[in-house]
Amino acid sequence: MPQIEVTFDIDANGIVKVSAKDKSTGKEQEITIKSSGGLSEDEIEKMVKEAEVHQQRDHERKALIDIRNTADNSIYGIERSLGEYREKIPAEVAKEIESAVADLRVAMGGDDVDKIKEKMDAANKAVSKIGQYMQGGGSSSSGTEGGDQTPEAEFKEAKM
């Protein structure tokens, strides 16, 4: 079974000396590894500054991607709600929601995070009107639906 002794020696300049000795035969090999080219302090400082500049751009890009993903999810939910309740709300409310979604899609095509947030808030505000009509706070036709819900609530109270 061969036994080999390996020694590493690293000096302050980054020079590595590696030696290997076969204990049974006494043969020894040695190699020196020198740094082929290090970076100067100026080069290191320049690289750090470039990294900081790119870091800011990366954060801005990530924020844009995140808001676009959030807006895309909002659009999906809004369109699903609109499809489900379209027959129960006035046509002008449906058009308002569709218009808000269209404006949001246009804003998503740009790079302005604040504009996307603004249009997403407007779209969410428009779709919240569906809830108002479902709870009877909208037009007189949905007030009948609200009236249908009221006896059910009274029935629950009477049962208690």
C-alpha positions as CSV (number, residue, x, y, z in Angstrom):
1,M,0.0,0.0,0.0
2,P,1.7,3.2,-1.1
3,Q,2.0,6.1,1.4
4,I,2.4,9.6,0.0
5,E,3.0,12.7,2.1
6,V,1.7,15.9,0.6
7,T,2.8,19.3,1.9
8,F,1.2,22.7,0.9
9,D,3.1,26.0,1.6
10,I,1.4,29.3,0.9
11,D,3.3,32.5,1.4
12,A,2.0,36.1,1.8
13,N,2.2,36.8,-1.9
14,G,-0.1,34.0,-2.8
15,I,2.6,31.7,-4.1
16,V,1.8,28.0,-3.4
17,K,4.4,25.3,-3.1
18,V,3.2,21.7,-3.2
19,S,5.4,18.8,-2.6
20,A,4.6,15.1,-2.6
21,K,6.9,12.4,-1.2
22,D,6.5,8.6,-1.6
23,K,7.5,7.2,1.8
24,S,8.4,3.7,0.5
25,T,10.7,4.8,-2.3
26,G,11.8,8.2,-0.9
27,K,11.1,9.9,-4.2
28,E,9.9,13.5,-4.0
29,Q,8.2,15.9,-6.5
30,E,7.6,19.6,-6.0
31,I,5.7,22.3,-7.9
32,T,5.4,26.0,-7.4
33,I,2.2,27.8,-8.4
34,K,2.6,31.6,-8.8
35,S,-0.2,34.1,-9.4
36,S,-0.2,34.9,-13.1
37,G,-1.7,38.3,-12.6
38,G,-3.5,39.9,-9.7
39,L,-5.8,42.9,-9.7
40,S,-4.5,46.3,-8.6
41,E,-6.3,48.3,-6.0
42,D,-7.7,50.6,-8.7
43,E,-9.1,47.7,-10.7
44,I,-10.7,46.3,-7.6
45,E,-12.2,49.6,-6.7
46,K,-13.5,50.1,-10.2
47,M,-15.1,46.6,-10.2
48,V,-16.8,47.3,-6.8
49,K,-18.3,50.6,-8.1
50,E,-19.6,48.9,-11.3
51,A,-21.2,46.2,-9.1
52,E,-22.9,48.9,-7.0
53,V,-24.3,50.6,-10.1
54,H,-25.5,47.2,-11.5
55,Q,-27.0,46.3,-8.1
56,Q,-29.3,49.4,-8.2
57,R,-30.4,48.6,-11.8
58,D,-31.0,45.0,-10.7
59,H,-33.2,46.1,-7.8
60,E,-35.2,48.4,-10.2
61,R,-35.6,45.7,-12.7
62,K,-36.7,43.2,-10.0
63,A,-39.3,45.7,-8.8
64,L,-40.6,46.2,-12.3
65,I,-40.9,42.4,-12.8
66,D,-42.6,41.9,-9.5
67,I,-45.2,44.6,-10.1
68,R,-45.8,43.3,-13.6
69,N,-46.4,39.8,-12.1
70,T,-48.7,41.2,-9.5
71,A,-50.6,43.2,-12.1
72,D,-50.9,40.1,-14.3
73,N,-52.4,38.2,-11.4
74,S,-54.8,41.0,-10.7
75,I,-55.9,41.1,-14.3
76,Y,-56.6,37.4,-14.2
77,G,-58.7,37.7,-11.0
78,I,-60.5,40.7,-12.3
79,E,-61.4,39.1,-15.6
80,R,-62.5,35.9,-13.8
81,S,-64.8,38.0,-11.5
82,L,-66.1,40.0,-14.4
83,G,-66.9,36.8,-16.4
84,E,-68.7,35.3,-13.4
85,Y,-70.8,38.4,-12.5
86,R,-71.2,40.2,-15.8
87,E,-74.9,39.4,-16.0
88,K,-75.6,40.7,-12.5
89,I,-74.0,44.1,-12.9
90,P,-74.9,47.1,-15.0
91,A,-73.2,47.3,-18.4
92,E,-71.5,50.6,-17.6
93,V,-69.8,49.0,-14.6
94,A,-68.6,46.1,-16.8
95,K,-67.3,48.7,-19.4
96,E,-65.5,50.6,-16.6
97,I,-63.8,47.5,-15.4
98,E,-62.8,46.5,-19.0
99,S,-61.4,50.0,-19.6
100,A,-59.4,49.9,-16.3
101,V,-58.0,46.5,-17.3
102,A,-57.0,47.8,-20.7
103,D,-55.3,50.8,-19.2
104,L,-53.4,48.4,-16.8
105,R,-52.3,46.3,-19.8
106,V,-50.9,49.4,-21.6
107,A,-49.1,50.5,-18.4
108,M,-47.6,47.0,-18.0
109,G,-46.0,47.4,-21.5
110,G,-43.9,50.3,-20.1
111,D,-41.2,50.6,-17.5
112,D,-42.9,53.0,-15.0
113,V,-43.5,51.1,-11.8
114,D,-45.6,53.9,-10.3
115,K,-47.8,54.1,-13.3
116,I,-48.4,50.3,-13.2
117,K,-49.3,50.6,-9.5
118,E,-51.7,53.5,-10.2
119,K,-53.5,51.6,-13.0
120,M,-53.6,48.4,-10.9
121,D,-55.2,50.3,-8.0
122,A,-57.7,51.8,-10.5
123,A,-58.6,48.4,-11.9
124,N,-59.0,46.9,-8.4
125,K,-61.2,49.9,-7.4
126,A,-63.3,49.3,-10.5
127,V,-63.8,45.6,-9.9
128,S,-64.7,46.3,-6.2
129,K,-68.0,47.8,-7.6
130,I,-69.0,44.2,-8.4
131,G,-69.1,43.6,-4.6
132,Q,-71.2,46.7,-4.1
133,Y,-73.8,45.5,-6.5
134,M,-73.8,42.0,-5.1
135,Q,-74.4,43.4,-1.6
136,G,-77.3,45.5,-2.7
137,G,-75.5,48.9,-2.6
138,G,-75.7,49.4,-6.4
139,S,-78.7,49.9,-8.7
140,S,-82.4,49.2,-7.9
141,S,-82.3,45.9,-9.8
142,S,-79.6,44.5,-7.6
143,G,-81.4,46.0,-4.6
144,T,-83.9,43.2,-5.2
145,E,-81.1,40.7,-4.8
146,G,-80.1,42.4,-1.5
147,G,-83.7,42.0,-0.5
148,D,-83.5,38.3,-1.1
149,Q,-80.6,38.1,1.3
150,T,-82.2,40.1,4.1
151,P,-84.9,37.6,5.0
152,E,-82.2,34.9,5.2
153,A,-80.3,37.0,7.7
154,E,-83.5,37.6,9.7
155,F,-84.2,33.9,9.6
156,K,-80.8,33.3,11.2
157,E,-81.5,35.8,13.9
158,A,-84.9,34.4,14.7
159,K,-83.4,30.9,15.0
160,M,-80.9,32.1,17.6
